[in-house]
Amino acid sequence: MTTPFSNIALYIKRAELSCTKEYIIDSFFANNYGKVKDVKFINKTDNNGNNYNGVIVTFDVWFMNEKVTQLLNEMNVSKDGTTKLIHNQYSRRYWFVQEYKIKVCELSETRLVNSDISDAEKVKELEQLVRSMEAKMYAMQLKLEKNEQKMMEYEHEQTRQHLHNGELRSQILEKDMLIKWIEEEKDEIKADLERKLTFIGIDYLKKEKECEHLKQQIYDQENIIMYVQKECQDMSKCLRTNTSFIIQEYK
């Protein structure tokens, strides 16, 4: 029997140097996650110069149970795909783990049920393989749902962006129409002002001519008044002279 579904691998982001291969294998089995097939260490150093290991954990069999389901769910909903996995129930010590993307060539590995073991052991091993397949199928289902959710969110965002762009285009069109209307109003106001200025100019010239005419009339009247005043003065002078002459003659 073949089972490509057993190849869900985990990556422990940081494991202390005291966590040996045997400890990691025993921890996953004792905590009822599954049977570890292999452990690969990646030596690392933090910013403070402390050494630690990144660990790739591949599984021979996963135990499909509530803990495994919770682990897969937490990795699925996490933004970076990382969650806590408690490896020591007494001290509540944990690792940060995420799914390790296995290369395609690794997935071609097959697993056969040993034909030399008893029927009871065969049944037990087959049950383990089924649980491991269920775990992988559940993980695949979670990924599918997550991808569908992302697709829905993308389509929703595209629709929202399309509506937003439509609203922006509508606003731009309204602003263009408003600008056009303002330009037309400005031209009309400018033309009206020019007409009024023209009328004012014509009226000013007319008033200026009238003013000149009035000035001329005033000047003429002043000359007449001066002439009349002079005539009056001459007549008054003549009258005084005649009066004096008559008085002398009378005497």
C-alpha positions in Angstrom: 0.0 0.0 0.0 1.3 3.5 -0.9 0.7 6.7 1.0 2.1 10.0 -0.3 -0.1 11.6 2.4 2.3 10.8 5.2 4.7 13.5 4.2 3.5 16.4 6.3 6.7 17.9 7.6 7.2 20.5 10.3 9.9 23.1 10.7 10.9 24.0 14.3 12.1 27.6 14.0 14.3 27.4 17.2 15.3 24.4 19.2 17.9 24.6 21.9 21.1 22.6 21.5 19.9 20.3 24.3 17.0 19.1 22.2 18.5 16.0 20.6 17.2 14.0 17.7 16.0 11.3 20.2 14.2 13.9 22.4 12.4 15.4 19.4 11.3 12.0 18.1 10.1 10.9 21.6 8.3 14.3 22.2 6.2 14.0 19.1 5.3 10.4 19.9 4.7 11.0 23.6 2.5 14.0 22.9 0.4 11.9 20.4 1.3 13.8 17.2 2.8 10.9 15.3 5.8 8.8 14.5 8.8 10.8 13.4 10.7 9.5 10.4 13.7 11.8 10.4 15.1 14.9 12.0 17.5 17.3 10.3 19.3 20.0 12.2 20.2 23.4 10.7 22.8 25.2 12.8 22.0 28.9 13.5 23.3 31.8 15.6 21.2 34.7 16.9 22.1 38.4 17.2 23.6 37.8 20.6 25.9 35.1 19.4 23.9 32.2 20.9 23.8 29.0 18.9 20.6 27.1 18.3 19.1 24.8 15.7 16.4 25.0 13.2 14.9 21.6 12.8 13.1 19.8 9.9 10.9 17.0 11.2 9.5 14.5 8.7 6.9 12.0 9.8 6.4 8.3 9.1 2.9 8.5 10.4 0.6 11.2 11.7 -2.0 10.5 14.4 -5.2 12.1 13.2 -6.7 13.3 16.5 -7.9 16.4 18.2 -4.4 17.7 18.9 -3.2 17.3 15.3 -6.4 18.9 14.1 -5.8 21.9 16.4 -2.2 22.1 15.3 -3.2 22.2 11.6 -6.0 24.7 12.3 -3.6 27.1 14.2 -1.0 26.9 11.4 -3.7 27.6 8.8 -5.2 30.7 10.5 -1.8 32.1 11.5 -0.7 35.0 9.2 2.8 33.5 8.8 1.8 29.9 9.2 3.5 29.6 12.6 2.0 28.3 15.9 3.2 27.0 19.3 3.7 23.3 19.9 4.1 22.3 23.5 6.8 19.6 23.7 7.0 19.3 27.5 3.6 19.2 29.3 5.2 19.5 32.7 7.3 22.6 32.2 5.0 23.9 29.4 8.0 24.4 27.1 7.1 24.9 23.5 8.5 25.3 20.0 7.4 27.6 17.3 6.6 25.4 14.3 5.3 25.8 10.8 4.7 23.4 7.9 7.9 22.6 6.0 7.4 22.6 2.2 8.8 19.2 1.1 10.3 19.0 -2.3 8.4 17.1 -5.0 11.1 14.4 -5.1 10.5 13.6 -1.4 6.8 13.1 -2.0 7.5 10.2 -4.4 8.5 8.0 -1.5 6.3 5.0 -0.9 5.6 3.0 2.2 4.6 -0.7 2.0 3.0 -2.7 4.8 5.3 -5.4 5.9 3.8 -8.7 4.7 5.8 -10.7 7.3 4.0 -9.2 10.3 0.8 -10.6 11.8 -2.6 -9.7 10.7 -3.2 -7.7 13.9 0.0 -5.7 13.3 -1.0 -5.2 9.7 -4.3 -3.8 10.7 -2.7 -1.6 13.3 -0.2 -0.3 10.7 -2.9 0.2 8.2 -5.0 2.2 10.7 -1.9 4.4 11.4 -1.5 5.0 7.7 -5.2 5.9 7.3 -4.9 8.3 10.2 -1.8 9.8 8.6 -3.7 10.1 5.3 -6.6 11.8 7.1 -4.2 14.3 8.6 -2.7 15.1 5.3 -6.2 15.3 3.6 -7.4 17.6 6.4 -4.4 19.8 6.0 -5.0 19.9 2.3 -8.7 20.8 2.9 -7.6 23.6 5.2 -5.2 25.0 2.6 -8.0 24.7 -0.1 -10.4 26.6 2.2 -7.8 29.2 2.9 -7.0 29.6 -0.8 -10.7 29.9 -1.5 -11.1 32.5 1.2 -8.1 34.4 -0.2 -9.7 34.2 -3.7 -13.0 35.5 -2.3 -11.2 38.3 -0.5 -9.3 39.1 -3.7 -12.5 39.2 -5.7 -14.2 41.3 -3.1 -11.2 43.7 -3.1 -11.3 43.8 -6.9 -15.0 44.6 -6.8 -14.5 47.2 -4.1 -11.6 48.7 -6.1 -13.7 48.7 -9.3 -16.5 50.5 -7.5 -14.1 52.9 -5.9 -12.5 53.6 -9.3 -16.0 54.1 -10.7 -16.8 56.5 -7.9 -13.5 58.4 -8.5 -14.2 58.5 -12.3 -17.7 59.9 -11.5 -16.2 62.5 -9.1 -13.6 63.5 -11.7 -16.3 63.8 -14.4 -18.4 66.0 -12.0 -15.3 68.1 -11.2 -14.6 68.5 -15.0 -18.2 69.5 -15.5 -17.9 72.0 -12.6 -14.7 73.4 -14.0 -16.3 73.8 -17.4 -19.3 75.5 -15.9 -17.1 77.8 -13.9 -15.1 78.6 -17.0 -18.3 79.4 -18.9 -19.5 81.5 -16.0 -16.2 83.3 -15.8 -16.4 84.0 -19.6 -19.9 85.3 -19.2 -19.0 87.5 -16.2 -15.9 88.8 -18.1 -18.0 89.6 -21.1 -20.6 91.3 -18.9 -17.9 93.4 -17.2 -16.5 94.4 -20.5 -19.9 95.5 -21.7 -20.4 97.5 -18.5 -17.0 99.0 -18.8 -17.8 100.0 -22.3 -21.0 101.6 -21.2 -19.3 103.3 -18.4 -16.6 104.6 -20.8 -19.3 105.9 -23.1 -21.2 107.4 -20.3 -18.0 108.9 -18.9 -17.2 110.6 -22.2 -20.8 111.9 -22.4 -20.6 113.2 -18.8 -17.2 114.7 -19.6 -18.6 116.5 -22.6 -21.6 117.7 -20.5 -19.1 118.9 -17.8 -17.1 120.8 -20.4 -20.3 122.3 -21.7 -21.3 123.3 -18.2 -17.9 124.8 -17.6 -18.3 126.8 -20.8 -21.7 128.0 -19.7 -20.4 129.0 -16.3 -17.5 130.9 -17.9 -19.9 132.7 -20.3 -22.2 133.6 -17.4 -19.2 134.9 -15.4 -18.2 137.1 -18.3 -21.7 138.4 -18.6 -21.8 139.1 -14.9 -18.5 140.9 -15.1 -19.8 142.9 -18.1 -23.0 143.8 -16.3 -21.0 144.7 -13.2 -18.8 147.0 -15.3 -21.8 148.6 -17.0 -23.3 149.2 -13.6 -20.2 150.7 -12.3 -20.0 153.0 -15.4 -23.6 154.0 -15.1 -23.1 154.7 -11.3 -20.1 156.8 -12.1 -21.9 158.7 -14.8 -24.9 159.2 -12.5 -22.7 160.7 -9.8 -21.1 163.0 -12.3 -24.4 164.2 -13.7 -25.8 164.7 -10.2 -22.9 166.8 -9.2 -23.3 168.9 -12.3 -27.0 169.5 -11.7 -26.3 170.6 -8.1 -23.7 173.1 -9.1 -26.0 174.5 -11.8 -28.8 174.9 -9.3 -26.7 176.8 -7.0 
